[in-house]
Amino acid sequence: MVVHGGGARISREMEKRGLEPRFTRGHRFTDEDSLQVAVDVLGGTSDEIVEGIERFGGQARNLFDH
């Protein structure tokens, strides 16, 4: 099992969409708009990881429903 994050990618995508990333005590403040960005980014990252594993002959499945 591969568990990944995506904080920097999420922040960059939020900025592209005109949203300002906000943090409280090191934790991202997540409202509806930023949650959608996180879902989009993390789902895409999971897809990229699955493709990479399969490209090298492994078997993989994305468990992130997006």
Secondary structure, DSSP 8 states (H G I E B T S, - for coil): ------HHHHHHHHHHTT----EETTEE---HHHHHHHHHHHHHHHHHHHHHHHHTT---------
